[in-house]
Amino acid sequence: MPFVRPYTRSDGTPVRGHSRWAPGARREMTVFAVFGLAVLGFGHTSAAEGTGGGPPTPSVTYPIHFDDIPHNAPRVAVPHPTVSYPIRFDTPAPRKAAPAPSVSYPIDLAALGGGR
């Protein structure tokens, strides 16, 4: 934003020093400000709608206790492996070697005997 120094017009009117917006800058700043206010407004309203204006209240009490199982009861379900034999996986076949190039680079067209 350029600053215009104080000066006197040709008709003798004194002009104070002031800053001047670049062409189109006022419109761009307005669009940016409206967008920023919209983001802040939507963010504030969406956050306040779900909680009723206050912090959320937890619905779980910690530590968690299961009422149907006594505290000193042994575990009934003990994990066991699902299979008792080794599982063999197919091994991939070895890949064939890539063919060797039959042309050495760079190609020298003059050595081929053809004139262009």
N, C-alpha and C positions, 0 to 999 in steps of 0.2 A: 504494500500500500504506500504509494509515494506521498511525500510531504511537500506541500506548496508553501514556499516562503511568503512572508508578507510583502505586498507590493502595492503600487498606486496605479489605478487604471488611467487610460488616456484622458478621461473626462475629469480626473482629479479625485475620484472616489478611492479612499484607502481600503485595502482588503487585508484582513487578518490572515495569519498563517493557518493552514488547515491541512488535513490529510484527505486524500481523494482515493476512492475505490477504483480499481482497474475495471475496464469495461467487462461486464458480465459477472464480476465477482460478487456483487450484491445478491443476484439471483442464485448463484451457486451456494453462497453461505446460507441463504434462506432455506433452500432445499435440504441442505445438510442439517440445519437446526431442526426443521420439521421432522426429518427422519429420526434424528437423535431423540427428540421428545416422544415420538411415537414408540420407539423401542423401549424407552424408560417407562412410558405409561403402560404398555402391554405387559412388560415384565413385572411391574409393581402390582397390577390388578390380578394377573394370573397367580402370583405367589400368595396374595392375600385371600383369594377365593377359597382355596383348598384347606387352609388351616384356620380360618375364622379369625385371622388377625394375630394369633398367638403362636407360640412354638408348638410343634406336634407332640402329642402325648403318646408314650410307648404303649403298645397293646400286649406286651409280653413281660413277665416278671422273671428276672434272672436270679439265681441259677434255676434251671429247669428241672423239675422233679416229676417223675411218672408215678401216679398214685396207685396203679394196679400192680406194680412190682415192688416187693419188699426190698429194702436197701441191701440186705446181706444175702439175698437169694442167689444161688449159682446160675450161671448162664445156661439156658436150655439149648439154644441154637449155637453150635460151634461150627465155624466155617471149615469146610473140607474142599479139597481140590475136586473139580468136576470130572477129571479123567486121571487114570493111574498109569497111563502108558505114554511113551514119548511121541510127540507129534512130529512127523517128518514133513518137511516142506520141499517142494521141487526146487532143485538148484537150476539156475538159468544156464542154458547152453553157452559155451564159450563163443565169443564173437569172432568173426573172420577179420583178418587184418585188412586195413584199408588199402586199396590198390595204390601202387606207387605212380606218381605222375610221369607221363611219357614226354612231357614238354618241360624244358628248363626256362625259367623266366629271368630276365626280360627277353622277349622274342625279338631277334634281330632280323628284320625283313630283308636287309641287304644280303645276308648270308644265304637266303633262299634262292637268290638269282633272279627274282622277279623285279622288274622296275616299275615304279609308280610315278 
